[in-house]
Amino acid sequence: MTQISRFIGEVVPVAQNVTGDGDESAAPEGGGGFADYALVSLHCLRIYLDTSYRMTIDLLKEMPQITGEIGLSAADLPSPSTLCKAFDRISMSVCRVLLRQSAKLHDPSEHAAIDATFYERDRASRHYCHRTNYRVQTLKVTKLVDTATQAVLDLHCSTTLEGSDADLAEQIARRNAGDLRSLAADKGYDKQQLRERLRELDIRPLIKHRIFAPYDHAHNARIDDDRYAQRSMAETVNSAVKRSLGYAVRARTWYREFREIALMCVVYNIKQAIKQ
């Protein structure tokens, strides 16, 4: 079995579980539309192949086994424009659930690390940027990563630099409170309020104090060094996602870019799962 076949074999069940329409026909019947799980699977495959909408459809026409895994035939495939428009109907909440389900393929350890990185938005032409007032050139993406399996558990995307890293970490930790026992981060997340909020959520904070007074050395000495050292896994995953799936987004609007980043992390999780 090829890697792409194993990949789509994992994507389709995850998509069916999340969208809840796995018992429906993937192709339109009686004037209806494509099943949501089929469209989600096609978009994940597009990101996996790192191709445009048109090229994705052209490639799938030559891969009947892969389209068959989704429940489609070459004649059933949507047009590139239909696939593009369908991306707007995949909400960010659905993408988050997809990410959570893909992470479960790794059996997470309940110990996580958090770190931020940037993705480029520079693939748009200068004419397009001027016409649409497209000024922000980077996306800030904060990822929550399981330190044992290196699976992406959750993320936060932003086109601005407003809000501290610690505030974003608290927001992400609150969403995943029931699944975490510890959270490691570098000194950029040093904020006493964050530590207090994490403890209220029964999450052990593994965040070194910046040295302002002698007692800060004592605070740092009580941190589990082995667990704290695992915070570098977040940096490793950020680098791995960019190297395998690209450092830039193809979408042009911010909400599409957020969904694209989330699906990139879904694809990364599944790619890592099929290597095991």
Buried (B, 14 or more C-beta within 10 A) or exposed (E): EEEBEBBBBBBBBBBBBBBEBBEBBBBBEEEEBBBBBBBBBBBBBBBBBBBEBEEBBEBBEEBEEBBEBBBBEEEBBBEBEBBBEBBEEBEEEBBBBBBBBBBBBBEBBBBBBBBBBBBEBEEBEEEEBEEEEBEBEBBBBBBBBBBBBBBBBBBBBBBEEEEBBBBBBBBBBEBBBEBBEBBBBBEBBBBEEBBEBBEEBEBBBBBBBEEEEEEBEEBBEEBEEEBBEBBBBBBBBBEBBBEBBBEBBBBBEBEBBBBBBBBBBBBBBBBBBBEE
